[in-house]
């Protein structure tokens, strides 16, 4: 049955070339995309490596030409003419190659500059966030271990058509631990970790952004096994055709599509990991490139209890296990990071301090023995700032923060993510 995919793909490609040659670009675009869908389906079943390589090479050209047509049509301009023929074996339409035969030597300094600009996004030191530090999210951790850890440690498991996942999309409300989970991946994986944001890839120089994307993926392949983490990918790859979309944005998405498709590359040791709070805002073609899409929900009761301990870390406190459990029950939909600053606020607002047994100044009540009327600013003026000790976090601090906070995630926000999960959630 799968052989029909190839036949349909060839037929659609043949029609696309014909329409492209006659200037019917809108129809040609749709036919190119139809051809790509069938060729992608064929690749899932194709066992002949030479045929697979040929299909990937063709897809690269078809995709570039389709995106070139789409970008210009969306902008109301004219489409540059193609230079291919209509035969099935013809090379698909691509942008003309530079005529300068000595181009390679001229590109080397440019590539060096781009790589130097991207060098800062490589995490050379492990973030020291372990799987055990991530509260809950067991399904997400298991899937990422399957994609990142096992292929490196047990490559013999992934042969033939059993290949590691190539792209993960983590989506969910803000503050649910998506970026934290990515840091755990960086810590636990024996891989080079590239962490980028949209601002790292969007350049003010025309034509620079897509080169940054291309170089990022090339650097990842050169450093394989490696992981590329793109935070807030929706800001880089929003829906095409939106009124505020720029030409540069279209080109970035086109290049990202090409690189994520992995055409022309036999490398299976580069994983793309991305996070978004607004999955519906993501371009559909980009979304389809993620063969695993995992919902990162709000933490459950047990996870919230664990999160309190993780966020407090070694910060002094006097909370008991019972306190953590009670707080977890009261904090569904809340963020409690604010509580870490309560001791600082106490110090700033204090009007009385006293000396502890070890000679440190701590805030106190006016009637306490040894209380001195002074402020943090006055102590600082006396060069005593280093002698001021922050009080430990108490249960009362948590109660105070919870009394003034509202849930960070609304019911409507959760419904949006749950609906997306039903429509486009986890695959594979």
C-alpha positions in Angstrom: 0.0 0.0 0.0 2.8 2.4 0.9 4.1 2.3 -2.7 1.0 4.4 -3.6 2.6 7.2 -1.5 5.5 7.3 -3.9 3.3 7.2 -7.0 1.0 10.0 -5.7 4.0 12.1 -4.7 5.6 11.8 -8.1 2.3 12.7 -9.8 1.7 15.8 -7.6 5.3 16.9 -8.1 5.0 16.5 -11.9 1.8 18.6 -11.9 3.4 21.2 -9.6 6.4 21.7 -11.9 4.0 22.1 -14.8 1.9 24.7 -13.1 5.0 26.4 -11.8 6.4 26.7 -15.4 3.1 28.2 -16.7 3.1 30.8 -13.9 0.1 29.4 -12.0 1.9 29.8 -8.7 -1.0 29.5 -6.2 -1.9 26.1 -7.7 1.8 25.1 -7.9 2.3 25.8 -4.2 -0.6 23.6 -3.2 0.6 20.8 -5.5 4.2 21.0 -4.1 2.8 20.7 -0.5 0.6 17.7 -1.6 3.7 16.1 -3.1 5.7 16.7 0.1 3.0 15.1 2.3 3.1 11.9 0.2 6.9 11.8 0.1 7.0 12.2 3.9 4.6 9.3 4.2 6.8 7.2 1.9 9.9 7.9 4.0 8.2 6.2 7.0 8.2 2.9 5.2 11.1 3.1 2.7 13.8 0.6 3.4 16.1 1.2 0.5 18.7 3.8 1.8 19.5 5.1 -1.7 15.9 5.7 -2.6 15.4 7.3 0.8 18.3 9.7 0.2 16.9 10.6 -3.3 13.5 11.3 -1.8 15.0 13.6 0.8 17.0 15.5 -1.8 13.9 16.0 -3.9 11.9 17.1 -0.8 14.5 19.7 0.0 14.1 21.4 -3.4 10.3 21.1 -3.4 10.1 22.6 0.0 12.4 25.5 -0.7 10.5 26.3 -3.9 7.1 26.0 -2.2 8.1 28.3 0.6 9.6 30.8 -1.9 6.3 30.9 -3.7 4.3 31.2 -0.5 6.4 34.0 0.9 6.1 36.1 -2.2 2.4 35.4 -2.8 1.6 36.4 0.8 3.5 39.6 0.3 1.6 40.4 -2.9 4.7 40.4 -5.1 5.8 38.4 -8.1 7.4 35.0 -8.0 10.9 34.5 -9.5 10.9 32.2 -12.5 12.1 28.7 -12.1 14.6 27.0 -14.3 13.7 23.3 -14.3 11.8 21.0 -16.6 8.6 19.0 -16.0 10.0 15.5 -16.0 9.5 13.3 -13.0 13.3 12.9 -12.4 13.9 16.7 -12.8 15.5 18.6 -10.0 12.9 20.6 -8.2 13.0 24.4 -8.4 15.5 26.0 -6.1 17.0 29.4 -5.8 19.9 30.0 -8.3 23.3 29.1 -7.0 26.0 31.9 -6.8 27.9 32.3 -10.0 31.1 33.1 -8.3 33.1 29.9 -8.4 35.3 31.1 -5.5 32.4 31.5 -3.2 33.6 29.0 -0.7 36.7 31.0 0.4 34.5 34.1 0.7 32.0 32.3 2.9 34.4 31.0 5.4 34.9 34.3 7.3 31.2 34.8 7.3 30.6 31.4 8.8 33.2 32.0 11.4 31.5 35.2 12.4 28.1 33.5 12.6 29.5 30.6 14.6 31.2 33.0 17.0 27.8 34.7 17.5 26.2 31.4 18.3 29.0 30.2 20.5 27.4 31.9 23.5 24.3 29.7 23.3 26.3 26.5 23.9 25.9 25.3 27.5 29.4 24.0 28.3 28.8 23.5 32.0 25.9 21.3 33.1 23.0 23.3 34.7 23.0 20.7 37.6 19.3 20.1 37.4 18.6 16.4 37.8 15.6 14.3 36.9 14.8 14.0 40.6 14.6 17.8 40.9 11.8 18.0 38.4 8.5 17.6 40.3 6.1 15.2 38.7 6.0 15.1 34.8 6.9 11.4 34.8 5.6 10.8 31.3 7.6 13.7 29.9 10.7 12.6 31.7 10.3 9.0 30.5 9.8 10.1 26.9 12.8 12.4 27.0 15.0 9.7 28.5 13.9 7.4 25.7 14.8 10.1 23.1 18.0 11.4 24.7 19.6 8.9 27.0 18.9 5.5 25.5 20.1 6.3 21.9 23.5 7.4 23.3 24.0 4.6 25.8 22.3 1.8 23.7 22.7 2.7 20.0 22.1 -1.0 19.1 18.5 -0.6 20.1 17.8 1.9 17.4 18.4 0.2 14.0 16.4 -0.1 10.8 13.2 1.8 11.1 13.4 2.1 14.9 15.0 5.5 15.0 15.1 8.0 18.0 12.6 10.8 18.1 14.1 13.8 16.3 11.9 16.7 17.6 10.0 17.2 20.9 7.5 20.0 21.6 6.8 20.8 25.2 3.7 22.9 25.6 1.6 24.0 28.6 0.7 27.0 30.8 3.5 29.3 32.0 5.5 28.2 35.0 4.9 24.5 34.7 8.5 23.5 34.4 9.1 23.3 30.6 12.4 25.1 30.7 13.4 23.4 33.9 12.8 20.1 32.3 15.1 21.1 29.4 17.8 21.9 31.9 17.4 18.5 33.4 17.9 17.0 29.9 21.1 19.1 29.5 22.4 17.8 32.9 21.5 14.1 32.4 22.3 13.8 28.7 25.8 13.1 27.5 25.3 15.6 24.7 26.2 19.1 23.6 23.4 21.4 24.6 22.5 24.4 22.5 20.0 26.7 24.3 18.5 29.5 22.1 15.7 32.0 22.2 14.0 33.8 19.4 16.2 36.9 20.1 19.3 34.8 19.5 18.1 33.9 16.0 16.4 37.0 14.8 19.0 39.4 13.3 18.5 43.0 12.3 20.7 42.3 9.2 18.7 41.2 6.2 19.4 37.6 5.4 21.4 37.0 8.5 18.7 35.1 10.5 18.3 32.1 8.3 22.1 31.8 8.1 22.2 31.7 11.9 19.6 28.9 11.9 21.5 27.0 9.3 24.8 27.4 11.2 23.2 26.4 14.5 22.1 23.1 13.0 25.5 22.6 11.4 27.2 23.2 14.7 24.9 20.8 16.3 25.7 18.1 13.7 29.4 18.8 14.1 29.0 18.4 17.9 26.7 15.4 17.8 25.2 13.9 19.8 23.6 17.2 20.6 20.4 18.9 21.6 19.0 22.2 20.3 16.5 23.8 22.8 14.4 26.6 21.5 12.4 28.4 24.1 9.2 30.3 23.2 9.4 28.9 19.7 5.9 30.5 19.0 7.5 33.9 18.9 9.8 32.7 16.2 7.4 30.5 14.2 3.9 32.0 14.5 1.2 31.3 11.9 2.1 32.3 8.4 0.1 35.0 6.6 -0.4 37.1 9.7 -0.5 40.8 9.1 2.5 41.6 11.2 4.7 38.9 9.7 7.9 40.1 8.1 9.8 38.8 5.2 12.7 37.9 7.5 10.3 35.9 9.7 9.1 33.9 6.7 12.7 33.1 5.7 13.6 32.0 9.2 10.6 29.6 9.2 11.5 28.2 5.8 15.1 27.5 6.9 13.9 26.0 10.2 11.5 23.7 8.2 14.3 22.6 6.0 16.7 22.0 8.8 14.2 20.1 11.0 13.2 17.9 8.1 16.8 16.8 8.1 16.8 16.3 4.3 20.1 15.3 2.8 21.5 14.2 6.2 22.0 10.7 7.6 22.6 12.1 11.0 20.1 10.9 13.7 22.0 12.3 16.7 20.6 15.8 16.8 17.4 16.3 18.9 15.3 19.5 18.6 13.6 20.3 21.9 11.2 23.3 21.9 8.9 24.9 24.4 5.8 27.1 24.1 3.0 28.5 26.3 0.8 29.1 23.2 0.8 26.0 21.0 -2.1 27.2 18.8 0.1 30.2 17.8 2.7 27.9 16.3 2.8 27.6 12.5 1.2 24.3 11.4 4.1 23.2 9.2 6.5 23.7 12.1 4.1 21.9 14.5 4.1 18.9 12.2 7.9 18.6 12.3 7.6 17.7 16.0 7.1 14.0 16.0 6.5 14.1 19.8 4.2 16.8 21.4 4.0 16.5 25.1 1.6 18.5 27.4 3.3 19.8 30.5 0.3 20.4 32.9 0.1 22.2 36.2 1.7 20.2 39.0 -0.5 17.9 41.0 -0.6 17.7 44.8 2.4 15.5 45.2 4.4 17.5 42.7 3.6 20.8 44.3 4.7 19.5 47.7 8.0 18.5 46.1 8.4 21.8 44.3 8.2 23.7 47.6 11.3 21.8 48.8 13.1 22.2 45.5 12.5 26.0 45.3 13.5 26.5 48.9 16.6 24.5 48.4 19.1 25.4 51.1 17.3 28.6 52.0 16.8 28.6 55.8 13.3 27.7 56.9 11.4 26.1 59.7 8.6 24.3 57.8 7.7 20.7 58.6 6.6 17.9 56.3 3.1 18.6 57.5 3.4 22.3 56.5 4.5 21.3 53.0 1.5 19.0 52.6 -1.0 21.6 53.8 0.5 24.3 51.5 0.4 22.0 48.5 -3.4 21.5 49.1 -3.9 25.3 49.1 -1.8 26.2 46.1 -3.5 24.7 43.0 -2.9 27.1 40.2 -0.6 29.4 42.2 3.1 30.3 41.9 4.9 30.6 45.3 8.3 31.7 44.2 7.4 35.1 45.7 7.7 33.7 49.2 11.5 33.5 48.8 11.6 37.3 49.0 9.5 37.6 52.2 12.6 37.5 54.5 14.1 40.3 52.4 10.9 42.4 52.8 11.0 41.8 56.5 14.5 43.1 56.7 13.6 46.2 54.5 10.5 47.0 56.6 12.0 46.3 60.0 12.3 49.2 62.5 13.9 47.3 65.3 16.9 44.9 65.2 18.7 42.9 67.9 22.0 41.1 68.0 22.0 37.3 68.0 24.4 35.1 70.0 26.8 35.0 67.1 26.9 38.8 66.7 24.5 39.0 63.7 21.7 41.6 63.5 18.2 40.2 63.0 14.9 42.0 62.8 12.8 41.8 66.0 9.7 43.2 67.8 10.1 46.5 69.7 9.5 44.9 73.2 12.0 42.1 72.7 15.0 42.1 74.9 18.0 43.8 73.3 15.9 45.5 70.6 17.5 48.6 69.1 15.5 51.1 67.0 17.3 51.2 63.7 16.8 50.4 60.0 18.6 48.4 57.3 19.8 51.7 55.7 21.2 52.9 59.0 23.0 49.6 59.6 24.4 49.9 56.1 25.6 53.4 56.8 27.6 52.0 59.7 29.2 49.4 57.4 27.2 46.7 59.3 25.3 45.4 56.2 27.3 42.2 56.1 26.3 41.5 59.7 22.6 41.5 58.9 21.1 38.0 58.9 18.0 37.1 56.9 15.3 35.4 59.1 14.2 31.9 58.0 11.1 31.4 55.9 8.1 30.5 58.0 4.7 29.0 57.4 3.3 32.5 58.0 5.3 33.9 55.1 3.6 31.4 52.8 0.2 32.3 54.2 0.9 36.0 53.6 2.0 35.5 50.0 -1.0 33.2 49.2 -3.4 35.8 50.7 -2.4 38.4 48.2 -1.7 36.2 45.1 -4.1 35.0 42.5 -3.7 31.9 40.4 -1.2 32.3 37.6 -3.2 30.1 35.2 -6.9 30.6 34.6 -9.4 27.8 33.9 -9.8 29.2 30.3 -6.0 28.8 29.7 -6.1 25.2 30.9 -9.1 24.4 28.6 -7.1 25.8 25.6 -4.2 23.5 26.3 -6.4 20.5 26.9 -8.2 21.1 23.6 -4.9 21.3 21.8 -3.8 18.0 23.4 -6.9 16.3 22.1 -6.4 17.7 18.6 -2.6 17.6 18.2 -1.1 16.0 21.3 1.4 13.3 21.8 2.2 11.2 18.7 4.5 8.4 17.8 
